[in-house]
Amino acid sequence: MLNDQALDTLFRNARTHNGWIDRPVSDEQLKQIYDLMKWGPTSANCSPARIVFVKTADAKEKLLACMDAGNIAKTRSAPVTAILGMDMEFYEKLPKLFPHTDARSWFAGNQPKIETTALRNASLQGGYFILAARAVGLDCAPMSGFDADAINAAFFAGTPVKANFVCSLGYGDTTKLHARGPRLAFEEACKIA
């Protein structure tokens, strides 16, 4: 079992940040995040998540134009914002990722199955992404307040990738945190059957 310090980092003290201190995030840290998150399981190892790390001023301006008003300031001040997308043709990589059977045939031509599998598993990978970012010492601000069509046009045009959510990364400014929100008790959220 992980020790309390690790559990605090990953879960108990983890917060969604609204502001950032002026400290850069390196490309090496971004690679470390991916190299950790990629090992998290997905159904049939389909791994549909695709990520654009927005760091440059030009890319950030394109992203800011897609964000809801309430998310602009924290996105602007973040050293990096990741756009977590989902590859709607993930099944084309299944001969490599799941080679012991013809898993591609489970999806090709079945749009409802493609959509639910891509969304479910890319979202699962998004959770791994957040844990990996915290594990390498970064804070996160996952967000769903954006114009998905605008992000798709600005960052994924001509590809089968669609935006799932965005997540700013950096070193959080704890003075800008909201009060910690409550959580449901086990008995309110769970049932043992």
N, C-alpha and C positions, 0 to 999 in steps of 0.2 A: 504494500500500500504506500502511496505517496505520503510524504510527511506533511505536517500542518502548513509549513511555509509554502510548499508547492500548491496545496489545496487552496490556500488563501489567494495566491497569485492567479490561479486558473478560475476560481469560482467565488469564494466568500468575499474577497476584497475587490473583485473586478467590477468596474463601473463603465457606463457609457459616458464618454467625455464630451463636453461641449466647448472646450477651449484647450489650447495647446501651448506649451512653452516653446521658445525658439531654440529647438535642438533638432538637427537633421536626422533623417532615417536613411540608412545606407542601402544601396542596391544589394549588398551582401545580406543584409537583414531580410529583404524581400525574398531573396532566394532561399534563405533559411526557412522562412514561413512556408513557402511552397514545398520545400523538401521534407518538412514535417507533415503538413496536411495531406500530402498525396498518399500517405500510408493508411489513412482512415478508410474503413470499408465502405463500399457502395454496392448496390445490387449488381450482380454479374460483373463486378469490377468496372462498371461502365464509366465512371469518372467524368461526368459531363461538365464540370466546372471549368470555366475559362476566365482568366483575370487580366484586366488592364490596370496597371499601377500608374496613376496620374500624378506626375511630379513636376513637369515643366510648366512654365507660366502659360504658354499657349494652350496646352491640354487642359490646364485648370480652368481657364476662361471658358473653354468649350463645355466643360462639366458644369461650371457654375450657372451657365445659361439653361441647364436642364434641371436644376435643383429647385425644390419648393422654397419659398421665401424663408421659412423657419430653419432651413438647413444650410443656407448660403454662408453665413458668417463662420460657422464651425468647419465647413468644408474649405472655405478660403484660407483659414488660418492653419489648417492641418498640413504637415510636411508632405503627406502622401494620402491620396484617397484611392482605394481599390474599387474598381467596378467588377463585381462578381457576376459573370454571365453564365449562361447554360448553352451548351452546344446542342442544337436541335438535330444534329447529325452525329451525335456521339456514337451511335451504333456502328458507324463506319470504322471505328477504331477497335471494335470488339474482337476481330480476328487476332489483333495483337494483345489486347488486354485480357481476353477470356478465350484462349486458343484451344481448349480441350473439347469444345463443341461449337456448333454453328449458332452462336447467340445473336449474330447479326440478323438472322432470319426471324427472330422473335419480334423484331421491331420494324424492319423495312416495310414501308407501306401501311403501317398501323399508326396513324397520326395521333389518335387519343392515347395510345400506350407510350409513344415517344414523348408526348407532352407531359404526362404525369410522371414518367420515369425521370425525365430531364429535370423537372421542377423539384421533385422529391429528393433526388440524389445530389443535385447542385446545391440545394439548400442544406442538406446534410454536410456536404463539403464546406459550405459557408460556416457552419458551426465549427468544423475542424480548423478552418482558417482563423477564426477568432481565438480559439484555444492556442493555436500555434503562434499567433502574434503575441499573445500574453506570455507564452513560454519563452519567447526570445526577448522579453522585457519591454514590449510596447503596449500602449493603451489603445483602445478601439472605440469607434463611434459608428455602429451599424445603423443604417438608415434605409427607409423605404419611401421617403418623401421626395420623389423626383418624377419627371416625365420620361417614362420608359421608352416611348417611341422616339423622343428626341435623343436620348442616350444611344439607342440602337442606331439611329442615323449618323450620329457624330462619331461613334467609336466602333460600331460593328457592321457598318454598311458593306454589302457585298459578301457577307459571311453568314453562316447558319447560326450564329451566336445571338442570343437575346439577353438583355439585362435581367438580373434577378434582384440584386440589392447592391448598395454601395456601403463601404466601410472605411471611414477615415482612420489613419494610423499615425501615431506619434507618441510623444510624452505628454500626458494629460496635465493640464493646469487644474490642480485640485481645488483652487479657490472658485472655480466656475462650475463645480458639480452641484446638481440639485440634491435635495435631501434624498436619502436612500428610500426607495419605494418598498412597501411590504411585499411578502411572497405568501402564497397559499400554503397552509399546513398540509402535511402528508394526507391527513384524513379528508381534506377538502379536494384534493387533486387526484388521489390514488385509491385504488380498490384492489385488494388481493382476492382473486377468484379461485 
